Amino acid sequence: MARNGVSIKSPEDIEKSRVAAQLAAEVLSMIEPFVVPGVSTDRLDQICHDHIVNVQGVIPANVGYQGFPKTILTSVNQVICHGIPSPEKILKKGDIVNIDVAVIKDGWFGDTSRMFFVGAPSVLARRLVETTYEAMRAGIKAVKPGATLGDIGHAIQSVAHREHFSVVREFCGHGIGQVYHDDPNVLHYGQRGEGLKLQAGMVFTIEPMLNAGKRDIRHLPDGWTVVTKDRSLSAQWEHMVAVTPEGYDVLTAWPGGTGRYAPI
């Protein structure tokens, strides 16, 4: 069923989404011990691909999607999003990296990303990563029937601007289910009360990208990688969220809990 062009999922559909979402979250839990100085992003991609195909027995959704060549997206330091894993890209101490993974289970998509520290980060890098998580968390906590997409965006940008970080505007969250990128577009900035009203049964991602410097972006010649124009650090987190009659349900909840990060 669709309302205002947005798919409204049944409780059964949401459970199918949750299965795929949990598989994607488990990949990020699995890969964490391998994110260390000296590893290549291509090696991380190989490990994730083998785990998805051989252990989970599902489909890596990113391989071949609109021509993307790899299983995961690895966005390091000033890379905002869509970084392509490469044997030449070796992680070093102090790096921060976003790993974004998506899988398909029985026709349903699971999509999530999180930040990793490679060794000890700088004070600025840690503050950026932790603020971006807080911003995502604030956006998720704004989700409930009758709220608007503008409420989500306002909650996110309020956290970002409080810490003098900028919000990337060219990319947004998206509806997801049996379609990878579906309506609605979930902007990470906005005004309270504006935009689409949320209804129980909607499922979408919230995935803010914050820059330590200005929000301006630059596309690299590979056609995928997006970096900060001023070369400042960038961070992103992503969860899949279902709107419930009471509020929200995080479908990509981490298997081992949120650790040092505040629960959502």
C-alpha positions as CSV (number, residue, x, y, z in Angstrom):
1,M,0.0,0.0,0.0
2,A,1.2,3.5,-0.8
3,R,0.1,6.9,0.6
4,N,1.4,10.2,-0.8
5,G,3.6,8.0,-3.1
6,V,5.3,6.4,-0.1
7,S,5.1,2.7,0.6
8,I,3.3,1.7,3.8
9,K,4.5,-1.7,5.0
10,S,2.5,-4.2,6.9
11,P,3.9,-5.7,10.2
12,E,4.9,-8.7,8.2
13,D,6.8,-6.6,5.7
14,I,8.6,-4.8,8.4
15,E,9.8,-8.1,9.9
16,K,11.2,-9.1,6.5
17,S,12.9,-5.7,6.3
18,R,14.3,-6.3,9.8
19,V,15.8,-9.6,8.8
20,A,17.7,-8.0,6.0
21,A,18.6,-5.0,8.1
22,Q,20.0,-7.2,10.9
23,L,22.2,-9.1,8.4
24,A,23.7,-5.8,7.2
25,A,24.3,-4.7,10.8
26,E,26.0,-8.0,11.5
27,V,28.4,-7.4,8.7
28,L,29.5,-4.1,10.3
29,S,30.0,-5.9,13.6
30,M,32.0,-8.7,12.0
31,I,34.4,-6.3,10.2
32,E,35.2,-4.1,13.2
33,P,38.3,-6.2,14.4
34,F,39.8,-5.9,10.9
35,V,39.7,-2.1,10.7
36,V,43.3,-1.5,11.8
37,P,46.3,0.4,10.6
38,G,47.9,-1.2,7.6
39,V,44.8,-2.9,6.1
40,S,43.7,-1.9,2.7
41,T,40.1,-0.9,2.0
42,D,40.1,-3.6,-0.7
43,R,40.9,-6.2,1.9
44,L,38.0,-5.0,4.0
45,D,35.8,-5.3,1.0
46,Q,36.9,-8.9,0.3
47,I,36.2,-9.9,3.9
48,C,32.7,-8.4,3.8
49,H,31.9,-10.0,0.4
50,D,33.0,-13.4,1.6
51,H,31.0,-13.1,4.8
52,I,27.8,-12.0,3.0
53,V,28.0,-14.6,0.3
54,N,29.5,-17.6,2.1
55,V,28.4,-17.2,5.7
56,Q,25.1,-15.3,5.5
57,G,24.2,-16.7,2.1
58,V,22.6,-13.5,0.9
59,I,23.3,-11.0,-1.9
60,P,25.6,-8.0,-1.6
61,A,23.4,-5.3,-2.9
62,N,26.0,-2.8,-3.9
63,V,27.9,-5.0,-6.4
64,G,26.9,-3.7,-9.8
65,Y,24.4,-1.2,-8.5
66,Q,24.4,1.6,-11.1
67,G,27.8,0.3,-12.0
68,F,29.4,0.3,-8.5
69,P,32.2,-2.3,-8.5
70,K,32.5,-3.3,-4.9
71,T,30.6,-4.8,-1.9
72,I,31.1,-2.0,0.6
73,L,31.7,1.7,0.4
74,T,34.7,3.0,2.3
75,S,34.9,6.7,3.0
76,V,38.1,7.8,4.7
77,N,38.8,11.1,6.3
78,Q,37.8,13.9,3.9
79,V,35.7,11.4,1.8
80,I,32.0,12.2,2.4
81,C,30.5,9.1,0.8
82,H,30.7,6.5,-2.0
83,G,34.4,5.8,-1.5
84,I,35.5,2.8,-3.7
85,P,37.6,0.1,-1.9
86,S,41.1,-0.1,-3.4
87,P,44.3,-2.1,-2.8
88,E,46.2,1.2,-2.8
89,K,44.2,2.8,0.0
90,I,45.9,1.7,3.2
91,L,44.4,2.8,6.5
92,K,46.8,4.5,8.9
93,K,46.7,5.5,12.6
94,G,44.4,8.4,13.2
95,D,42.1,7.8,10.2
96,I,38.4,7.7,10.5
97,V,36.4,5.6,8.0
98,N,32.8,5.1,7.2
99,I,31.8,1.6,6.0
100,D,28.5,1.3,4.3
101,V,27.0,-2.0,3.5
102,A,23.7,-3.3,2.0
103,V,22.4,-6.8,1.5
104,I,19.4,-8.4,-0.1
105,K,17.5,-11.2,1.7
106,D,14.5,-12.8,-0.1
107,G,14.0,-9.6,-2.1
108,W,14.3,-7.2,0.9
109,F,17.1,-4.7,1.3
110,G,19.1,-4.0,4.5
111,D,21.3,-0.9,4.4
112,T,23.4,0.6,7.2
113,S,26.7,2.3,7.8
114,R,28.9,3.3,10.8
115,M,32.1,5.1,11.6
116,F,35.3,3.4,12.7
117,F,38.4,4.9,14.4
118,V,41.7,3.5,13.0
119,G,43.9,3.7,16.2
120,A,43.5,6.9,18.2
121,P,41.8,9.7,16.4
122,S,42.5,13.4,16.8
123,V,40.3,15.5,19.2
124,L,38.5,17.0,16.2
125,A,37.9,13.7,14.5
126,R,36.5,12.2,17.6
127,R,34.2,15.2,18.2
128,L,33.0,15.1,14.6
129,V,32.3,11.4,14.7
130,E,30.5,11.5,18.0
131,T,28.5,14.6,17.1
132,T,27.4,13.0,13.8
133,Y,26.2,10.0,15.8
134,E,24.3,12.3,18.2
135,A,22.8,14.1,15.2
136,M,21.6,10.8,13.7
137,R,20.2,9.8,17.1
138,A,18.3,13.1,17.4
139,G,16.8,12.6,14.0
140,I,15.7,9.1,14.8
141,K,14.1,10.2,18.1
142,A,12.0,12.7,16.2
143,V,10.3,9.9,14.3
144,K,6.7,9.2,15.2
145,P,3.3,9.3,13.5
146,G,2.2,12.8,12.8
147,A,5.7,14.2,12.9
148,T,7.2,15.5,9.6
149,L,10.4,15.0,7.6
150,G,11.2,18.6,8.5
151,D,11.2,17.6,12.2
152,I,13.9,15.0,11.5
153,G,16.0,17.4,9.5
154,H,15.7,20.1,12.0
155,A,16.8,17.8,14.9
156,I,19.9,16.8,12.9
157,Q,21.0,20.2,11.8
158,S,20.4,21.6,15.3
159,V,23.0,19.2,16.8
160,A,25.4,19.8,13.9
161,H,25.2,23.6,14.1
162,R,25.6,23.6,17.9
163,E,29.0,22.1,17.4
164,H,29.8,24.4,14.4
165,F,29.8,21.5,11.9
166,S,28.1,21.7,8.5
167,V,25.4,19.4,7.0
168,V,25.9,18.0,3.5
169,R,22.8,18.8,1.6
170,E,23.4,16.9,-1.7
171,F,22.7,13.4,-0.2
172,C,19.8,12.2,2.0
173,G,18.2,9.2,3.6
174,H,15.7,7.2,1.6
175,G,12.8,4.9,1.7
176,I,13.8,1.2,1.5
177,G,12.1,-2.2,1.4
178,Q,11.9,-4.3,-1.8
179,V,13.4,-1.2,-3.6
180,Y,16.9,-0.1,-2.5
181,H,16.3,3.7,-2.9
182,D,12.7,4.6,-2.7
183,D,10.5,7.5,-1.6
184,P,10.6,9.5,0.6
185,N,13.8,11.5,0.5
186,V,14.9,12.2,4.1
187,L,16.8,15.5,4.2
188,H,19.2,16.1,7.1
189,Y,18.2,19.7,7.4
190,G,14.9,21.4,7.5
191,Q,12.2,23.2,9.5
192,R,9.9,21.8,12.1
193,G,6.4,21.0,10.8
194,E,7.4,21.1,7.2
195,G,7.4,18.3,4.7
196,L,5.7,14.9,4.5
197,K,3.8,13.7,7.6
198,L,5.0,10.4,8.9
199,Q,2.7,7.4,9.2
200,A,3.1,4.0,10.8
201,G,4.5,1.5,8.3
202,M,6.9,3.8,6.6
203,V,10.5,2.5,6.5
204,F,13.5,4.7,5.6
205,T,17.1,5.4,6.4
206,I,18.4,8.3,8.4
207,E,22.1,8.9,7.4
208,P,23.5,12.4,8.1
209,M,26.8,13.4,6.7
210,L,28.6,16.2,8.7
211,N,31.7,18.1,7.7
212,A,34.2,19.7,10.1
213,G,34.5,22.6,7.6
214,K,32.2,23.9,5.0
215,R,29.4,21.8,3.5
216,D,30.6,22.2,-0.1
217,I,31.4,19.0,-2.0
218,R,33.5,17.8,-4.9
219,H,33.1,14.7,-7.1
220,L,36.3,12.8,-8.0
221,P,36.9,11.7,-11.6
222,D,36.0,8.0,-10.7
223,G,32.4,9.1,-10.9
224,W,31.6,7.9,-7.3
225,T,33.8,9.3,-4.7
226,V,32.6,12.5,-3.1
227,V,35.0,14.6,-0.9
228,T,34.8,17.8,1.0
229,K,35.8,20.7,-1.2
230,D,37.9,22.3,1.6
231,R,39.5,18.9,2.4
232,S,38.0,18.9,5.9
233,L,37.1,15.7,7.7
234,S,33.6,14.2,7.1
235,A,31.6,11.6,9.1
236,Q,28.4,9.7,8.5
237,W,26.2,7.2,10.4
238,E,23.2,5.3,8.9
239,H,20.3,3.4,10.4
240,M,17.1,1.9,8.9
241,V,14.0,3.0,10.9
242,A,10.4,1.9,10.8
243,V,7.6,4.3,11.9
244,T,5.5,2.5,14.5
245,P,2.2,3.5,16.1
246,E,4.1,4.6,19.2
247,G,7.2,6.1,17.6
248,Y,10.1,4.4,15.9
249,D,11.9,1.0,15.6
250,V,15.6,0.9,14.6
251,L,15.8,-2.1,12.3
252,T,19.6,-2.1,12.0
253,A,20.2,-2.2,15.7
254,W,23.8,-3.3,16.4
255,P,24.1,-7.0,17.4
256,G,26.4,-6.2,20.3
257,G,24.6,-3.1,21.5
258,T,25.8,0.5,21.1
259,G,28.9,0.2,23.3
260,R,30.3,3.6,24.1
261,Y,27.6,5.4,22.1
262,A,24.3,6.4,23.6
263,P,21.4,3.9,23.0
264,I,18.7,5.0,20.6
